[in-house]
Amino acid sequence: MCWMYCKENKVPFISACASETHGFVDVNPDEKRLKDQFQIGEANEQNLIVSEVIAGFVIDETRKVLMPLNPKEKVISKTLKYDLAGDNRF
């Protein structure tokens, strides 16, 4: 599993999931959070807008790992949550 490889080799692991109204992005999630994300993804259909927004965040977090624009730029340390139906989407 990619997660185990990343953990053993200290490589950042970026995980994401999307549903009809919510999306989540994590960098180096613990095993429980990773399982929760898989369950959310398997149990729900994805909304195109939510999926596109989450994919954009994944791309930016990947860029930060591979090509940071400045030395102070770091990947997220907490779960990034997106709520399509919420007043405050992030």
C-alpha positions as CSV (number, residue, x, y, z in Angstrom):
1,M,0.0,0.0,0.0
2,C,1.3,3.5,-0.9
3,W,0.5,4.8,2.6
4,M,2.8,2.2,4.2
5,Y,5.6,2.9,1.8
6,C,5.4,6.7,2.4
7,K,5.3,6.2,6.2
8,E,8.3,3.8,6.2
9,N,10.3,6.0,3.8
10,K,9.2,9.4,5.2
11,V,7.7,10.5,2.0
12,P,4.7,12.8,2.2
13,F,1.4,11.0,1.5
14,I,-1.5,13.1,0.2
15,S,-5.0,11.6,0.6
16,A,-8.3,13.0,-0.6
17,C,-11.9,12.1,-0.9
18,A,-15.1,13.7,-2.2
19,S,-18.8,13.1,-1.8
20,E,-21.9,14.9,-3.1
21,T,-21.3,18.0,-0.9
22,H,-18.0,17.5,1.0
23,G,-14.4,17.0,0.3
24,F,-11.3,16.4,2.4
25,V,-7.5,16.6,1.8
26,D,-4.9,15.3,4.3
27,V,-1.2,15.1,4.2
28,N,0.2,12.2,6.1
29,P,-3.1,11.1,7.7
30,D,-3.2,8.5,10.4
31,E,-4.6,5.1,9.6
32,K,-8.0,5.8,11.1
33,R,-8.4,9.0,9.1
34,L,-7.4,7.2,6.0
35,K,-9.9,4.5,6.5
36,D,-12.6,7.1,7.2
37,Q,-11.8,8.8,3.9
38,F,-12.0,5.5,2.0
39,Q,-15.4,4.8,3.5
40,I,-16.7,8.3,2.6
41,G,-15.5,7.8,-1.0
42,E,-17.0,4.3,-1.3
43,A,-20.4,5.2,0.2
44,N,-21.1,8.3,-1.8
45,E,-21.2,9.6,-5.4
46,Q,-18.8,12.4,-6.1
47,N,-20.0,15.8,-7.2
48,L,-18.1,17.2,-10.1
49,I,-17.5,20.6,-8.5
50,V,-16.4,19.2,-5.2
51,S,-14.0,16.7,-7.0
52,E,-12.5,19.5,-9.1
53,V,-11.9,21.8,-6.0
54,I,-10.3,18.9,-4.1
55,A,-8.2,17.9,-7.1
56,G,-6.9,21.5,-7.2
57,F,-5.9,21.3,-3.6
58,V,-4.1,18.0,-4.1
59,I,-2.2,19.4,-7.0
60,D,-1.1,22.4,-5.0
61,E,0.0,20.3,-2.0
62,T,1.9,18.0,-4.4
63,R,3.6,21.1,-5.9
64,K,4.6,22.2,-2.4
65,V,6.4,18.9,-1.9
66,L,8.1,18.7,-5.3
67,M,8.7,22.4,-6.1
68,P,8.2,24.8,-3.1
69,L,8.1,28.5,-4.3
70,N,9.8,29.7,-1.1
71,P,11.6,28.0,1.8
72,K,8.7,28.9,4.3
73,E,6.0,27.2,2.2
74,K,4.8,24.0,3.8
75,V,2.2,21.4,3.1
76,I,-1.0,21.5,5.2
77,S,-0.8,20.2,8.7
78,K,-4.5,19.8,9.4
79,T,-7.3,18.3,7.3
80,L,-8.5,20.7,4.7
81,K,-12.3,20.5,4.5
82,Y,-14.5,21.8,1.7
83,D,-18.3,22.0,2.1
84,L,-20.2,22.8,-1.1
85,A,-23.5,23.4,0.8
86,G,-22.0,25.5,3.6
87,D,-22.0,29.3,4.0
88,N,-18.2,29.1,4.6
89,R,-17.0,26.5,2.1
90,F,-13.6,26.0,3.6
